């Protein structure tokens, strides 16, 4: 099993962050032209203890919009605090995913142990099996596939060729069989040519232009993959995804599946899961492991826990041929913790997200989308008193009712929570730079737009909706 102490070595790898030395230095931070300077570490001028005894905020007020619409706003808000003693301000930027960035990730995760280029032959095999009669061009000589991997791929293409020849594969389209057989022959020819010069074993890394690397953690082979692509949605542009996972889930699966021929693992966010979780860890204990993992990575509460799901393991214990398996086992064991950015007021950066997978052995896999590179951190920032923030919120709703849709529909509004959290704020002076800032968020179930106030200087933060 991959132990947490090993995974802790990932530390800041996914975000390329160096926190050492940040704890006692003085850092300037500017929010809305108001300078805030960190105090000496240990001087408690910014602690959350001042809010612990905060009573439920109860208030009634009437607001009128510019169009003349009226609304009654009822505030019965519970004060919700994060599980920490101090708040910080963190300046970040989007990392440039280049060879230096990949090298830093590889070194941080695998340390001084040997690291190799890695090509996932299973992807090529599944792609081959799934094709109809047209196959994409693959320059096998340009890959880092080993001789053994190429032999596995050759076996698959020879099997596909036989299936077209004996009619197990077919197509009603004219000329499909001839084209398919021609493609099979070309693939088989190219693979055999590549096998003449293919390495017997994985190739040690000499540069970091590739996006996949193989290394070992606790003797378990792991693949680190860094990919970039296009994100389609509210944000149009590129994104970065980083994943670390074992080459074979047999090495981290439940004990009774360790001899399996094939293993799948999914979580309750992807499929409906029934049955009791057999993990020896409670959900709370597993969540603590995930939190420690994120802290060791240099990630704190700018990413919030959005959901926890059980892990479902499905294994075939015996393989009869490439398509046929039997003697299946299944078990619910472990947890998937989904973290994501809940608040932000920028439109030029896709949301970051993290999924951390935990079972009896601790954290065994992680996926990160759109990591940040942390530039600086200001710790122990002083926060405005609660009653000051509440007065600012009242004034904001009264003076800008239309901005919160309070006067555009004929109904009343009730705010039930006043929560302290981190929001992401764009740096107007530097493109691609952002800050995570502590903010107070006033929200409710039937509220169209929350009221968000910078907890440091009282500035209004526009909600990202």
C-alpha positions as CSV (number, residue, x, y, z in Angstrom):
1,X,0.0,0.0,0.0
2,X,1.1,3.5,-0.7
3,X,1.4,5.2,2.7
4,X,0.5,8.8,3.5
5,X,4.1,9.4,4.6
6,X,5.2,8.7,1.0
7,X,2.4,10.7,-0.5
8,X,3.3,13.6,1.8
9,X,6.5,13.8,-0.3
10,X,4.4,15.1,-3.1
11,X,4.1,18.3,-1.0
12,X,3.9,21.3,-3.3
13,X,4.5,19.3,-6.4
14,X,1.1,19.8,-8.0
15,X,1.2,23.5,-7.5
16,X,5.0,24.1,-7.8
17,X,4.9,26.1,-4.5
18,X,7.7,26.8,-2.1
19,X,6.4,27.7,1.3
20,X,9.7,27.4,3.3
21,X,10.5,30.7,4.9
22,X,7.1,32.3,4.4
23,X,6.1,32.0,8.0
24,X,8.1,34.9,9.5
25,X,8.7,37.2,6.6
26,X,6.9,40.5,6.0
27,X,4.9,40.7,2.9
28,X,2.9,43.7,1.5
29,X,-0.5,43.0,0.1
30,X,-2.7,45.6,-1.6
31,X,-6.5,45.3,-1.8
32,X,-8.4,48.2,-3.4
33,X,-5.5,50.5,-2.7
34,X,-5.4,49.6,1.0
35,X,-2.1,48.2,2.2
36,X,-2.1,45.4,4.7
37,X,1.2,44.3,6.2
38,X,1.8,41.0,8.0
39,X,2.7,41.4,11.7
40,X,5.3,39.4,13.5
41,X,4.4,35.7,13.6
42,X,2.7,34.9,16.9
43,X,1.2,38.3,17.5
44,X,-2.6,37.5,17.6
45,X,-4.2,40.5,15.9
46,X,-5.9,38.5,13.2
47,X,-7.2,35.4,14.8
48,X,-10.6,33.9,14.2
49,X,-11.1,33.5,17.9
50,X,-12.7,37.0,17.9
51,X,-15.6,35.6,15.9
52,X,-16.2,32.3,17.8
53,X,-18.8,33.8,20.2
54,X,-20.5,35.7,17.3
55,X,-24.3,35.4,17.8
56,X,-26.7,34.6,15.0
57,X,-27.1,37.9,13.0
58,X,-30.8,38.9,13.0
59,X,-31.9,41.9,11.1
60,X,-34.8,43.2,9.0
61,X,-34.5,45.9,6.4
62,X,-36.4,47.2,3.4
63,X,-34.6,48.1,0.2
64,X,-35.6,50.0,-2.9
65,X,-34.0,49.6,-6.3
66,X,-33.4,52.3,-8.9
67,X,-36.5,51.2,-10.8
68,X,-38.6,51.7,-7.7
69,X,-39.1,48.1,-6.8
70,X,-39.2,47.3,-3.1
71,X,-38.2,44.2,-1.2
72,X,-38.0,43.1,2.4
73,X,-34.7,41.5,3.4
74,X,-34.7,39.2,6.5
75,X,-31.3,38.2,7.9
76,X,-31.2,35.2,10.3
77,X,-27.7,34.2,9.6
78,X,-25.5,31.8,11.5
79,X,-21.8,32.8,11.6
80,X,-19.8,30.0,10.0
81,X,-16.0,29.9,10.4
82,X,-13.3,27.7,8.7
83,X,-11.4,25.2,10.8
84,X,-8.3,27.2,11.4
85,X,-6.9,29.9,13.7
86,X,-5.7,32.4,11.3
87,X,-6.4,33.6,7.7
88,X,-3.9,34.4,5.0
89,X,-3.6,36.1,1.7
90,X,-2.0,34.1,-1.1
91,X,-0.8,35.6,-4.4
92,X,-0.8,33.1,-7.3
93,X,-0.4,32.9,-11.0
94,X,-1.0,30.3,-13.7
95,X,2.1,28.2,-14.1
96,X,3.8,27.9,-17.4
97,X,3.8,24.2,-18.2
98,X,7.2,23.8,-19.8
99,X,10.2,21.4,-19.3
100,X,11.3,23.2,-16.2
101,X,7.8,22.9,-14.6
102,X,7.6,19.2,-15.5
103,X,11.1,18.6,-14.1
104,X,10.1,20.3,-10.8
105,X,7.1,18.1,-10.5
106,X,9.0,14.9,-11.2
107,X,11.7,15.7,-8.8
108,X,9.3,16.7,-6.1
109,X,7.3,13.5,-6.3
110,X,9.9,10.9,-7.0
111,X,12.9,12.6,-5.5
112,X,16.3,11.1,-6.4
113,X,15.0,7.7,-7.4
114,X,15.2,6.7,-11.1
115,X,12.5,8.1,-13.4
116,X,11.5,6.9,-16.8
117,X,9.5,8.0,-19.8
118,X,6.2,6.2,-19.9
119,X,3.8,5.4,-22.7
120,X,0.4,4.0,-21.8
121,X,0.1,1.0,-24.1
122,X,-3.4,0.2,-22.7
123,X,-4.7,3.4,-24.2
124,X,-3.4,2.3,-27.7
125,X,-4.8,-1.2,-27.2
126,X,-8.2,0.0,-26.3
127,X,-8.2,2.5,-29.1
128,X,-7.3,-0.3,-31.5
129,X,-10.1,-2.6,-30.3
130,X,-12.7,0.2,-30.5
131,X,-12.0,1.4,-34.0
132,X,-14.4,0.4,-36.8
133,X,-12.3,0.3,-40.0
134,X,-10.1,3.5,-39.9
135,X,-7.1,3.7,-37.7
136,X,-5.1,6.8,-36.8
137,X,-1.5,7.2,-37.7
138,X,0.9,6.4,-34.8
139,X,4.6,6.8,-35.2
140,X,5.6,3.9,-33.0
141,X,9.3,4.5,-33.6
142,X,8.9,8.0,-32.0
143,X,7.3,6.6,-28.8
144,X,9.0,5.2,-25.7
145,X,7.1,1.9,-25.9
146,X,9.2,-1.0,-24.8
147,X,9.6,-4.2,-26.8
148,X,7.2,-6.0,-24.5
149,X,4.6,-3.2,-24.8
150,X,4.9,-3.3,-28.6
151,X,4.4,-7.1,-28.6
152,X,1.2,-6.6,-26.6
153,X,0.0,-4.1,-29.1
154,X,1.0,-6.3,-32.0
155,X,-1.0,-9.2,-30.6
156,X,-4.1,-6.9,-30.4
157,X,-3.8,-5.8,-34.1
158,X,-3.2,-9.4,-35.2
159,X,-6.4,-10.4,-33.3
160,X,-8.3,-7.5,-35.0
161,X,-7.0,-8.6,-38.4
162,X,-8.3,-12.2,-37.8
163,X,-11.7,-10.9,-36.7
164,X,-12.1,-9.0,-40.0
165,X,-11.0,-12.0,-42.0
166,X,-13.3,-14.5,-40.4
167,X,-16.3,-12.2,-40.2
168,X,-16.4,-11.5,-36.4
169,X,-16.0,-7.9,-37.4
170,X,-18.0,-6.4,-40.2
171,X,-19.4,-3.3,-41.7
172,X,-22.3,-2.6,-44.2
173,X,-20.3,0.2,-45.7
174,X,-18.9,-0.6,-49.1
175,X,-15.2,-1.3,-49.1
176,X,-15.0,-1.2,-45.3
177,X,-13.5,-4.7,-44.9
178,X,-10.7,-4.1,-47.5
179,X,-9.9,-0.8,-45.9
180,X,-9.8,-2.3,-42.4
181,X,-7.5,-5.1,-43.4
182,X,-5.2,-2.7,-45.2
183,X,-5.1,-0.6,-42.0
184,X,-4.4,-3.7,-39.9
185,X,-1.5,-4.7,-42.2
186,X,0.0,-1.2,-42.0
187,X,-0.3,-1.1,-38.2
188,X,1.3,-4.6,-37.9
189,X,4.1,-3.6,-40.3
190,X,4.8,-0.3,-38.4
191,X,4.8,-2.1,-35.0
192,X,7.2,-4.8,-36.2
193,X,9.5,-2.1,-37.6
194,X,9.5,-0.3,-34.3
195,X,10.3,-3.6,-32.4
196,X,13.6,-3.9,-34.2
197,X,15.0,-0.8,-32.3
198,X,12.7,-0.7,-29.3
199,X,14.3,-0.6,-25.8
200,X,14.0,-3.7,-23.7
201,X,13.1,-1.6,-20.6
202,X,11.7,1.8,-19.8
203,X,14.0,4.7,-21.0
204,X,15.5,6.9,-18.3
205,X,14.5,10.5,-18.5
206,X,17.1,12.9,-20.0
207,X,14.8,15.8,-20.8
208,X,11.3,16.8,-19.7
209,X,9.5,17.4,-23.0
210,X,7.2,14.4,-22.5
211,X,3.9,14.5,-20.6
212,X,4.1,11.1,-18.9
213,X,6.7,9.7,-16.4
214,X,7.1,6.5,-14.5
215,X,8.6,6.4,-11.0
216,X,8.4,4.3,-7.9
217,X,6.9,5.1,-4.5
218,X,7.2,2.5,-1.8
219,X,8.3,0.1,-4.6
220,X,4.9,0.7,-6.3
221,X,5.2,1.9,-9.9
222,X,3.3,5.2,-10.4
223,X,2.6,7.3,-13.5
224,X,2.7,11.1,-13.3
225,X,1.0,12.7,-16.2
226,X,0.8,16.4,-17.1
227,X,-1.6,17.2,-19.9
228,X,-2.9,20.4,-21.5
229,X,-6.0,20.9,-23.6
230,X,-8.9,23.1,-24.4
231,X,-11.6,23.8,-21.8
232,X,-15.1,24.3,-23.3
233,X,-17.7,26.0,-21.1
234,X,-17.9,29.4,-19.5
235,X,-14.2,29.7,-20.0
236,X,-12.6,29.3,-23.4
237,X,-8.9,28.6,-23.4
238,X,-6.4,26.1,-22.2
239,X,-6.3,24.1,-19.1
240,X,-3.7,21.9,-17.3
241,X,-4.4,18.6,-15.7
242,X,-2.0,16.7,-13.5
243,X,-2.6,13.1,-12.3
244,X,-0.7,10.7,-10.2
245,X,-1.9,7.1,-10.1
246,X,-0.5,3.6,-9.8
247,X,0.2,1.8,-13.0
248,X,-1.9,-1.2,-11.7
249,X,-4.6,-0.8,-9.1
250,X,-3.8,-4.3,-7.9
251,X,-1.0,-2.7,-5.9
252,X,-3.5,-0.6,-3.9
253,X,-6.7,-2.5,-4.1
254,X,-8.6,-4.3,-1.2
255,X,-6.7,-7.4,-0.1
256,X,-9.0,-10.0,-1.6
257,X,-8.6,-8.5,-5.1
258,X,-4.8,-8.6,-5.1
259,X,-4.7,-11.6,-7.5
260,X,-7.2,-10.0,-9.9
261,X,-6.7,-10.0,-13.7
262,X,-8.5,-6.7,-14.1
263,X,-9.6,-4.0,-11.7
264,X,-11.8,-1.0,-12.0
265,X,-12.3,1.7,-9.4
266,X,-15.0,4.4,-9.5
267,X,-16.6,6.7,-7.0
268,X,-20.1,7.7,-6.1
269,X,-19.8,10.9,-8.0
270,X,-19.6,8.8,-11.2
271,X,-21.9,5.9,-10.4
272,X,-24.6,5.0,-7.9
273,X,-23.1,2.9,-5.1
274,X,-24.9,0.7,-2.6
275,X,-23.5,-1.2,0.3
276,X,-21.5,-0.5,3.4
277,X,-18.0,1.0,3.1
278,X,-15.5,-1.6,4.2
279,X,-12.6,0.8,4.7
280,X,-11.0,0.5,8.1
281,X,-10.8,4.3,8.2
282,X,-13.8,6.3,9.1
283,X,-14.8,9.1,6.7
284,X,-13.5,11.6,9.2
285,X,-10.1,9.9,9.5
286,X,-9.8,9.6,5.7
287,X,-10.7,13.3,5.3
288,X,-8.0,14.2,7.7
289,X,-5.5,12.3,5.6
290,X,-6.7,14.1,2.5
291,X,-6.4,17.4,4.3
292,X,-2.8,16.6,5.4
293,X,-2.1,15.7,1.9
294,X,-3.4,19.0,0.6
295,X,-1.5,21.0,3.3
296,X,1.7,19.1,2.4
297,X,1.0,20.1,-1.2
298,X,0.8,23.8,-0.2
299,X,-3.0,23.9,-0.7
300,X,-5.2,25.3,2.0
301,X,-8.7,26.7,2.1
302,X,-8.7,28.4,-1.3
303,X,-10.1,25.1,-2.3
304,X,-13.1,23.9,-0.5
305,X,-14.4,20.4,0.1
306,X,-17.4,20.1,-2.2
307,X,-18.3,16.4,-1.7
308,X,-17.2,13.0,-0.4
309,X,-18.0,9.8,-2.1
310,X,-17.5,6.1,-1.5
311,X,-15.1,4.2,-3.7
312,X,-16.4,1.1,-5.6
313,X,-13.9,-1.6,-6.6
314,X,-14.8,-4.2,-9.3
315,X,-12.4,-7.0,-10.1
316,X,-12.3,-9.9,-12.5
317,X,-10.2,-12.7,-11.0
318,X,-9.6,-14.7,-14.2
319,X,-9.1,-13.7,-17.9
320,X,-10.0,-16.3,-20.5
321,X,-9.1,-14.2,-23.6
322,X,-8.8,-10.5,-24.5
323,X,-12.6,-10.0,-24.3
324,X,-13.6,-12.5,-21.7
325,X,-13.3,-12.4,-17.9
326,X,-15.0,-14.3,-15.1
327,X,-15.2,-14.7,-11.4
328,X,-15.9,-11.1,-10.4
329,X,-15.6,-9.5,-7.0
330,X,-16.9,-6.2,-5.8
331,X,-16.4,-4.1,-2.7
332,X,-17.1,-0.6,-1.4
333,X,-13.8,0.5,0.2
334,X,-12.4,4.0,0.6
335,X,-13.3,7.5,-0.2
336,X,-13.0,10.2,-2.9
337,X,-12.8,13.8,-1.7
338,X,-13.7,16.4,-4.2
339,X,-12.3,19.9,-3.7
340,X,-13.1,22.9,-5.8
341,X,-13.2,26.7,-5.9
342,X,-16.6,27.9,-4.7
343,X,-16.2,31.7,-5.0
344,X,-14.3,34.0,-7.3
345,X,-14.8,37.2,-9.4
346,X,-12.9,36.5,-12.5
347,X,-13.8,35.1,-15.9
348,X,-10.4,34.5,-17.4
349,X,-9.3,31.5,-15.4
350,X,-11.1,28.1,-15.3
351,X,-11.9,26.7,-11.9
352,X,-9.4,24.6,-10.1
353,X,-10.3,21.2,-8.8
354,X,-8.8,18.4,-6.9
355,X,-9.9,14.8,-6.3
356,X,-8.0,12.9,-3.6
357,X,-8.5,9.1,-3.2
358,X,-8.0,7.4,0.1
359,X,-8.3,3.8,1.3
360,X,-6.9,1.7,4.1
361,X,-3.3,2.5,3.0
362,X,-3.9,6.2,2.9
363,X,-3.9,8.6,-0.1
364,X,-3.2,6.4,-3.2
365,X,-4.1,8.7,-6.1
366,X,-4.9,12.3,-7.0
367,X,-6.1,14.4,-9.9
368,X,-5.6,18.1,-10.1
369,X,-7.1,20.5,-12.8
370,X,-5.7,24.0,-13.3
371,X,-3.1,24.2,-10.5
372,X,-1.8,27.5,-9.3
373,X,1.8,28.6,-8.7
374,X,2.0,30.4,-5.4
375,X,4.1,33.5,-5.5
376,X,3.8,34.8,-2.0
377,X,1.8,34.3,1.2
378,X,0.9,36.8,3.8
379,X,0.1,35.1,7.1
380,X,-1.9,36.3,10.1
381,X,-3.7,39.1,8.3
382,X,-5.8,41.4,10.5
383,X,-9.6,41.1,9.9
384,X,-12.2,43.7,10.5
385,X,-14.7,43.3,13.4
386,X,-17.8,41.3,12.7
387,X,-20.2,44.3,13.4
388,X,-18.2,46.4,10.9
389,X,-18.6,43.8,8.2
390,X,-22.4,43.5,8.9
391,X,-22.9,47.2,8.7
392,X,-21.1,47.2,5.3
393,X,-23.3,44.5,4.1
394,X,-26.5,46.3,5.1
395,X,-25.3,49.5,3.4
396,X,-24.4,47.6,0.3
397,X,-27.9,46.0,0.0
398,X,-29.6,49.3,0.7
399,X,-27.6,51.3,-1.8
400,X,-27.2,48.7,-4.5
401,X,-30.3,46.6,-4.3
402,X,-30.5,46.1,-8.1
403,X,-27.0,44.5,-8.1
404,X,-28.3,41.7,-5.9
405,X,-31.7,41.3,-7.7
406,X,-33.5,42.3,-4.5
407,X,-35.9,44.7,-6.2
408,X,-36.4,43.0,-9.6
409,X,-39.0,40.4,-8.4
410,X,-41.9,40.8,-6.0
411,X,-40.8,38.6,-3.1
412,X,-38.9,38.8,0.1
413,X,-35.4,37.4,0.7
414,X,-33.9,35.5,3.7
415,X,-30.2,35.2,4.4
416,X,-29.3,32.2,6.6
417,X,-25.5,32.0,6.6
418,X,-22.7,34.4,7.0
419,X,-19.5,32.5,6.2
420,X,-15.9,33.3,6.3
421,X,-14.0,31.8,3.4
422,X,-11.5,32.5,0.6
423,X,-12.4,34.1,-2.7
424,X,-10.2,34.5,-5.8
425,X,-9.6,38.0,-6.9
426,X,-7.9,39.0,-10.2
427,X,-5.0,41.4,-10.2
428,X,-6.0,44.3,-12.4
429,X,-2.4,45.4,-13.0
430,X,-0.9,42.0,-14.0
431,X,-2.6,39.6,-16.3
432,X,-2.6,36.0,-15.1
433,X,-2.0,36.9,-11.5
434,X,-4.6,36.4,-8.7
435,X,-5.0,36.5,-5.0
436,X,-6.9,34.4,-2.6
437,X,-8.4,36.7,0.0
438,X,-10.5,36.1,3.1
439,X,-14.1,37.3,2.5
440,X,-17.4,37.2,4.4
441,X,-20.2,35.8,2.3
442,X,-23.9,36.4,3.3
443,X,-26.1,33.9,1.5
444,X,-29.4,32.0,1.6
445,X,-31.4,29.3,-0.1
446,X,-33.7,31.6,-2.0
447,X,-31.1,34.3,-2.7
448,X,-30.1,35.1,-6.3
449,X,-26.8,36.6,-5.5
450,X,-24.8,36.6,-2.2
451,X,-23.2,39.6,-0.6
452,X,-19.5,39.3,-0.3
453,X,-17.2,41.6,1.6
454,X,-13.4,41.6,1.8
455,X,-12.7,40.6,5.5
456,X,-9.5,42.7,5.5
457,X,-10.5,46.1,4.2
458,X,-14.3,45.9,3.8
459,X,-14.3,46.2,0.0
460,X,-17.1,44.6,-2.0
461,X,-16.2,41.4,-3.9
462,X,-18.4,40.6,-6.8
463,X,-19.7,37.1,-6.7
464,X,-18.8,34.9,-9.7
465,X,-22.1,33.7,-11.1
